[in-house]
Amino acid sequence: MTESSESSLLKTPLHDLHVSLGGRMVGFAGYSMPVQYTGGIVTEHNHARTKAGLFDVSHMGQAWLKGEAHEHVASELEKLVPGDIKALGLGRTRYTQFTNKEGGILDDLMVTRLASSNEDGTLYLVVNASRKTEDYKLMDDNLDPSVTLVKIEDRALLALQGPSAEKVLAGLTSGIEETVFMSSQTMLVDGIECWVSRAGYTGEDGFEISVKANEATALAEKLLAHEDVMVCGLGARDSLRLEAGLCLYGNDIDETTSPIEAGLIWSISKRRRAEGGFPGAARIQSEISNGVSRKRVGIKPDGRAPARAGTEITSIDNKVLGTLTSGGLDQVWKALLLLDTCQQSFQRLEQN
């Protein structure tokens, strides 16, 4: 990366800390981000699997969606997503997608209803860094004026992921053991006010912590002071989510891929499947009833040769079966297979 291109990139509140810790900085979604540190991606990956990894995900888009009451705000957001937002309980989080009129995925996001009844009518959203500008415009253009989108630009977002994550946070705050998966609350972490969600994108237990930008470095240093915590970069974050079979927008899901093709039917409740009312509902409802002609599946490599996204998957007689959407050495790959040409292959892969 040239000096001029580096200077044009945005920086997260933890940028100087990354540099001081030896982070290898690269451009990602318009930000200067650490892809790895001196120990390497494999070391970081394994540490997050066995203890705890700390990731900077401050490049993600954080926003409030505010209205008079939850029912109204949820109804408005449901015009754009197939997720059941109305059914969210206080402090609970839901994964969903913005869809287009063709039923393709514009982005995937996390939606949280605030834990306090005094803040009823406010949703907390986290969207992908590469799509946040488009997501914000989508909501501004399509939601009723009575619902206000407020971009959160003065907070960082940290992800503490791994089997030791609860133990680490328990030493800095009280009540973390009572925070269940896909729930969130405001709490003091060693005296620093944070919005803590028990969620993440590694397949491990863990937490995402939203904190004021000017307190982010202090919080990160407190977490890294624990012997079980290792700082990790984007490389390990990608390998961990890939090993866990989690989608990456732009690779495994995009504007042509429906939630059903992507294997995300579990994120659409029975009510939303029946009622529709979101962009592309006709296609998605049809695919639920009649099946799909292609589907994202996980496959396991035989040998150590890496395969990259975009690689065609062919049969022994050279028929194209699908395309690799994400890949990595010695990890589960993900592919979008054309089922009308390889139904038997798909069934065998799905069994494995």
Summary of the structure (lengths in Angstrom):
residues: 352
radius of gyration: 20.6
end to end distance: 40.7
largest distance: 63.7
contacts: 1182
relative contact order: 0.15
helix: 30%
strand: 30%
